[in-house]
Amino acid sequence: MKIKDLMTSPAHTVGRDTAFKDIADLLRRQRISAVPVVDGGGKLVGVIAEADLNEGRAASTAADLMTSPAVAIGPEALASEGARLLRQTRVKRLPVVDRRGRVVGMVTAGDLLKMFQRSDVELRREIRALLTRVWPDETVEAKVKAGVVTLSGNVASPAEAAVMADVVTTVPGVVGVDNRLRVVRRDRDRGDRESWDVMGKFLPR
């Protein structure tokens, strides 16, 4: 799931010269907690949140109130990336901008929360189908508890184990991945198998 699948578009925006009162009225009328500030071409130049209004009552325009540069995200970014960005920056909304920096939408913490409201059974079913489709020759088990996926089984290389875990993290609703995959190699001369975990430690059989 990508940001463009969750964002609200078009987004409400204001210009640099928008008056304090008009910004406050917009936030109240639309019941939103932040608004992007754009230039004449629609490009993002800053963001004004409710806290900025409370702290900047002496300011008269958006240019005086806004936080700049603003934290933003692209519409093609994964929803999981947006969730991480919100946690890192501790904001509630992110402007969504295209490649030219123009605002094309807004995504909120509530929007991103929707992707985590999936049952463990649903997640396990989707992950198993994904692993079977992409790695039909590997025997891998995926267990899910509270959104955390535990991967176990044998794979051919550490790189494959890492890629498999990365792919699973992109499934909407996955909170984390506990990678317990083992690398199994065959000795061509002896014909026996040796196992290592993904950290390279030998596992006796």
C-alpha positions as a printed Julia matrix, in Angstrom:
205×3 Matrix{Float64}:
   0.0     0.0    0.0
   1.34    3.41  -0.97
   0.8     6.92   0.36
  -1.32    7.79  -2.69
  -3.77    5.06  -1.65
  -4.34    6.69   1.75
  -3.9    10.43   1.26
  -6.65   13.05   1.07
  -6.51   14.87  -2.26
  -6.68   17.68  -3.12
  -5.28   19.18   0.07
  -6.28   22.47   1.63
  -3.39   24.93   1.31
  -2.61   28.57   2.05
  -0.24   31.08   0.49
   2.6    32.95   2.16
   0.45   36.07   2.5
  -2.63   34.36   4.0
  -3.67   36.2    7.15
  -3.53   34.68  10.63
  -7.32   34.88  11.05
  -7.98   33.18   7.72
  -5.63   30.33   8.6
  -7.3    29.84  12.0
 -10.74   29.86  10.33
  -9.62   27.28   7.77
  -8.29   24.87  10.41
 -11.47   25.21  12.46
 -13.85   24.96   9.5
 -12.17   21.94   7.92
 -11.4    20.3   11.27
  -7.74   19.79  10.41
  -4.69   20.24  12.61
  -2.21   21.54  10.02
  -2.11   23.13   6.59
   0.68   23.32   3.97
   1.94   26.7    2.81
   2.62   26.89  -0.94
   4.12   29.39  -3.35
   2.46   30.7   -6.5
   3.24   27.47  -8.34
   1.77   25.21  -5.68
   5.16   24.12  -4.36
   5.5    23.38  -0.66
   7.38   26.04   1.31
   6.25   25.29   4.85
   3.58   23.93   7.19
   1.44   25.61   9.82
   0.09   23.53  12.7
  -2.33   24.49  15.46
   0.62   24.83  17.82
   2.17   27.43  15.51
  -0.99   29.52  15.76
  -1.04   29.27  19.53
   2.61   30.31  19.78
   2.56   32.99  17.1
  -0.41   35.23  17.88
   1.67   38.32  17.07
   2.42   37.06  13.57
   0.21   38.38  10.79
   0.75   36.04   7.83
   1.51   32.42   6.96
   5.11   33.33   6.11
   5.62   34.46   9.71
   3.93   31.41  11.23
   5.07   28.48   9.15
   7.67   25.86   9.96
  10.15   25.67   7.11
  11.5    23.55   5.55
   8.55   21.22   5.93
   8.71   17.45   6.32
   6.93   15.86   3.35
   6.57   12.54   1.54
   5.96   11.42  -2.03
   2.77    9.71  -3.25
   4.69    6.62  -4.39
   6.31    6.06  -0.99
   5.19    3.02   0.97
   2.66    3.6    3.72
   5.1     2.0    6.16
   7.64    4.72   5.3
   5.05    7.37   6.12
   4.33    5.75   9.46
   8.03    5.7   10.33
   8.4     9.34   9.29
   5.49   10.39  11.5
   7.05    8.61  14.48
  10.46   10.14  13.84
   9.2    13.71  13.42
   6.34   13.46  15.94
   3.9    15.25  13.65
   0.3    14.26  12.95
   0.1    15.12   9.25
   2.42   14.98   6.26
   2.06   17.0    3.06
   2.33   14.75   0.0
   4.34   16.3   -2.83
   5.07   15.27  -6.4
   8.52   15.25  -8.01
   8.33   19.0   -8.59
   7.56   19.67  -4.94
   3.93   20.59  -5.55
   1.41   19.61  -2.88
  -0.91   16.88  -4.16
  -2.44   15.71  -0.89
  -2.18   15.23   2.86
  -1.81   12.04   4.85
  -2.55   11.8    8.55
  -1.58    9.46  11.34
  -5.18    8.22  11.26
  -4.9     7.42   7.55
  -1.74    5.4    8.12
  -3.25    3.65  11.12
  -5.8     2.02   8.81
  -3.17   -0.26   7.33
  -2.41   -1.74  10.77
  -6.04   -2.62  11.45
  -5.7    -6.07   9.9
  -6.01   -9.4   11.68
  -3.05  -11.72  12.16
  -4.92  -14.39  10.18
  -5.35  -12.05   7.22
  -1.7   -11.0    7.34
  -0.45  -14.59   7.54
  -2.58  -15.6    4.56
  -1.25  -12.73   2.43
   2.38  -13.27   3.47
   2.25  -17.01   2.76
   0.8   -16.33  -0.69
   3.53  -13.74  -1.33
   6.36  -16.03  -0.26
   5.01  -18.94  -2.29
   4.7   -16.77  -5.38
   8.13  -15.14  -5.17
  10.13  -18.04  -3.68
   8.31  -21.22  -4.82
  11.41  -23.39  -4.23
  11.94  -22.37  -0.6
  10.27  -23.9    2.45
   9.53  -20.95   4.72
   6.97  -20.61   7.49
   5.46  -17.28   8.54
   3.75  -16.87  11.9
   2.06  -13.62  12.88
   1.28  -12.32  16.36
   0.09   -8.77  16.98
   1.39   -7.77  13.55
   4.9    -9.14  14.15
   5.93  -11.77  11.6
   8.28  -14.59  12.57
   9.99  -16.15   9.56
  11.48  -19.62   9.93
  12.77  -22.25   7.54
  15.69  -22.76   5.18
  17.0   -20.49   2.44
  19.95  -20.66   0.08
  21.91  -17.57   1.17
  22.1   -14.75   3.74
  21.2   -12.29   0.98
  18.01  -14.2    0.21
  17.09  -14.25   3.89
  17.56  -10.48   4.13
  15.59   -9.75   0.97
  12.76  -12.02   2.1
  12.48  -10.17   5.41
  12.56   -6.8    3.65
   9.77   -7.86   1.29
   7.59   -9.01   4.18
   7.96   -5.62   5.91
   6.27   -3.98   2.9
   3.02   -5.88   3.49
   0.46   -3.39   4.87
  -0.19   -4.11   8.53
   3.16   -5.7    9.34
   4.61   -4.08  12.45
   7.94   -5.91  12.45
   9.78   -9.02  11.3
  11.62  -11.54  13.49
  13.98  -13.14  10.97
  14.83  -16.7   12.09
  15.61  -18.05   8.63
  18.54  -20.47   8.3
  20.99  -20.63   5.45
  21.42  -24.21   4.26
  24.33  -25.1    2.01
  25.16  -28.43   0.4
  28.7   -29.76   0.23
  29.0   -31.03  -3.34
  31.8   -33.49  -2.51
  30.23  -35.09   0.56
  26.6   -34.6   -0.37
  25.62  -33.61   3.16
  24.0   -30.4    4.38
  25.28  -27.76   6.74
  23.16  -25.03   8.29
  23.88  -21.49   9.4
  21.52  -18.93  10.83
  21.26  -15.57   9.1
  24.11  -14.22  11.22
  26.5   -16.86   9.86
  26.64  -19.04  12.97
  26.94  -22.8   12.35
  23.91  -24.79  13.52
  24.58  -28.5   14.27
  22.0   -30.86  12.8
